[in-house]
């Protein structure tokens, strides 16, 4: 992850903005940490299942709130435009390959 951020930062002032990094890189790190936290919660010795259910429910609620916050952040990014036509061309080429 550090290499990607460093490479984008060297690409120029337009390539990496704080909003872009917060919108695209930070969620990846948060998802990785959430997976570790879920593993820790499910591996810990709990006195009952109700505590596990509460912990997982709160983590899920936090994930929903964070997803909405990221969505709002990404909506405001103007330096990145999705290249839909290139994706559609790649899919079309894959379908036109012989043997499919």
C-alpha positions in Angstrom: 0.0 0.0 0.0 2.8 2.4 0.8 4.4 1.8 -2.6 1.2 2.7 -4.4 0.7 5.9 -2.4 4.3 6.9 -3.0 4.1 6.2 -6.7 0.9 8.2 -7.1 2.3 11.1 -5.1 5.3 11.2 -7.5 3.0 11.2 -10.5 2.1 14.9 -10.0 -0.1 17.3 -8.2 -3.3 16.3 -9.9 -2.8 12.5 -9.4 -3.0 12.4 -5.6 -5.2 14.6 -3.5 -6.0 14.2 0.2 -9.6 13.6 -0.7 -8.7 10.9 -3.3 -6.4 9.1 -0.8 -9.1 9.3 1.9 -11.7 8.0 -0.6 -9.8 5.2 -2.1 -6.8 4.1 0.0 -8.1 4.6 3.6 -11.1 2.2 3.1 -8.7 -0.6 2.0 -6.7 -0.2 5.2 -9.9 0.0 7.3 -11.3 -3.2 5.7 -8.1 -5.0 6.5 -8.2 -3.9 10.1 -11.9 -4.8 10.4 -11.1 -8.3 9.2 -8.4 -8.6 11.9 -10.9 -7.3 14.5 -13.6 -9.7 13.4 -11.1 -12.6 13.7 -10.1 -11.4 17.2 -13.7 -11.0 18.3 -14.6 -14.5 17.1 -11.5 -16.1 18.5 -11.7 -14.5 22.0 -13.2 -16.6 24.9 -16.5 -15.0 25.6 -18.7 -15.9 28.6 -21.8 -16.0 26.3 -22.9 -15.6 22.8 -24.8 -12.4 23.6 -21.5 -10.5 23.9 -20.3 -11.7 20.6 -23.5 -10.8 18.9 -23.4 -7.3 20.4 -19.8 -6.8 19.4 -20.4 -8.0 15.8 -23.6 -5.9 15.6 -21.8 -2.8 16.7 -18.9 -3.5 14.2 -21.5 -4.0 11.4 -23.2 -0.7 12.3 -19.9 1.1 12.4 -19.1 -0.4 8.9 -22.4 0.9 7.5 -21.8 4.4 8.9 -18.2 4.4 7.6 -19.4 3.2 4.1 -21.8 6.1 4.0 -19.0 8.5 5.0 -16.7 7.1 2.3 -19.4 7.2 -0.3 -20.0 10.9 0.5 -16.2 11.6 0.2 -15.9 9.8 -3.1 -18.8 11.6 -4.6 -16.9 14.9 -4.2 -13.8 13.8 -6.1 -13.5 15.5 -9.4 -9.9 14.5 -10.4 -10.9 10.9 -11.1 -13.3 9.9 -13.8 -14.4 6.3 -14.3 -13.2 4.9 -17.7 -16.3 2.9 -18.4 -15.8 2.7 -22.2 -12.4 1.0 -21.7 -13.9 -1.6 -19.4 -16.7 -2.3 -21.9 -14.1 -2.6 -24.7 -12.2 -5.2 -22.7 -15.3 -7.2 -21.9 -16.3 -7.1 -25.6 -12.8 -8.3 -26.7 -13.0 -11.2 -24.1 -16.4 -12.3 -25.6 -15.1 -12.2 -29.2 -12.1 -14.5 -28.5 -12.4 -17.8 -30.3 -13.3 -20.8 -28.2 -15.7 -19.0 -26.0 
